[in-house]
Amino acid sequence: MTGVALSKASVWRLLTGRLGWSLQRPERRVVERDESEIARWIAHEWPRIKKGP
């Protein structure tokens, strides 16, 4: 589009240096996780959301 080609290393330097981005890693599951509530949500709410309005 612009005719500029950047290497992966250059893109990484732009993202981390100039834009302040950092490598994101998922956190571990919380101790308070409520499996029964998650199962209820998947069974009742997700199909409604997936179906749409």
N, C-alpha and C positions, 0 to 999 in steps of 0.2 A: 504494500500500500504506500509506504513512504520511501521505499528503496533502501532502507537501513537494515543491515543484518547484524544481529548481536549473537555472541556465543552464550552458552548457558552460564558461564562464569560471569560474563558482563551483566546479564540480566539479574543474576543473584546479587551482585554488588549494587546495582541500582535499587533493587527491592529492599535490601537490608540497610544499605548505607544512606541513600537519599530519602527513601520513603519510610524508613524506620520499621519495616516489617520484620517479623521473626518467625523462626520455624515453630509451627504449632503442633503439639502432640495431644492426643485425646487423654483426658483424665481418667483415672480408674473409676469404677462404679462406686457410687456412694454407699455407705453402710445402711442409710435410711431407706434404700430402695424398696418400694412396696410392690412386690411381684403380683399380688392379687389385683391391685389397682391397675397395673400395666395390662394384665390379662383382660380385665373388664374393659379398658379403653380400646384395646385391639378388637375385642369382640363386638362392642357397641358403637363406639365413636368413629373408628377408622373406616368401616364400611359406609357410614353416612357421609363422611368427608370425601371419600374416594368417589362416591356416586355423584356428588356435586349437587348444585341447587335444583 
